[in-house]
Amino acid sequence: MRLVNFDGRLGLDVAGRFVDAEIASDRRIPADPMAAFEYWDALRRLSAEQTAGDAGPILVPERLGPPVPRPTQVFAIGLNYRDHAEEAGLPIPELPMVFTKFPTCLAGPTAEVPLTSDRVDWEVEQVVVIGREAEAVAKEHAWEYVAGFCVGQDVSDRKLQFASKPPQFSLGKSARAFGPIGPALVSLDEFPDPDALRLRCWVGGELMQESTTENLIFSVPELIAYVSRYCVLLPGDLIFTGTPGGVGSVREPRRYLVAGETIESEIEGIGRLSNRCVAGR
Ligand code: ZN
């Protein structure tokens, strides 16, 4: 099942067309995309009834919002790919490095990204969407708490991130539109192997990052087990799982986003975000 936020309304992506959940369910399912988790089983039934022929309007990317627009919590993981830790010249972490992206940074798959300094960087990431409340979950059971995945882009202002000590990860990665997600929330059952998703990122048409989530230092089940040991995870909460090598700030020479460039972030089986950078305040 592919859930989308189209013009602010919850629905299904059926072969590139929109099925409005509220209308198609005779108002049994609310229109708010945040209702997806409470109405998950009803959405599954609705999804099973759909055939490609009788779907609604074409899903114009520009009208898609973030599939999960108002999560209670957005966690993110630093240095969770070996090649990214190595390129940053930092040791491989022994425990997950957890920070927050404040939920107001979330944006749709084609949102413009206002640049907040001349040192704004890209980070393509797999985003895990939590499906039900999770507290002290064992690794072996962690998948039972996952609704599915989105593509995410963890836009990062390195100037602000490293402006003081300790580094200000949460602030430096939470400006307006610094967290595009989408284009759909794809349910876990759609993935033949949820531990091996190919992800790529292009900037200005140039391939910058390419890896697979097989290379995560801490896997999705390990992250859920670790975070849920200390925090209660709620339906709709997000975990940005970290970025592979190839970010701009550690390239030779260094490279940062400039206004007019487009960041394209893709995960096989989910889709692609296309976010144009614009001049900020
Ligand atoms: Zn990141």
Residues whose N, C-alpha, C, O or C-beta is under 5 A from the ligand:
A	BS01	ZN	I77 E123 D154 G242 T243
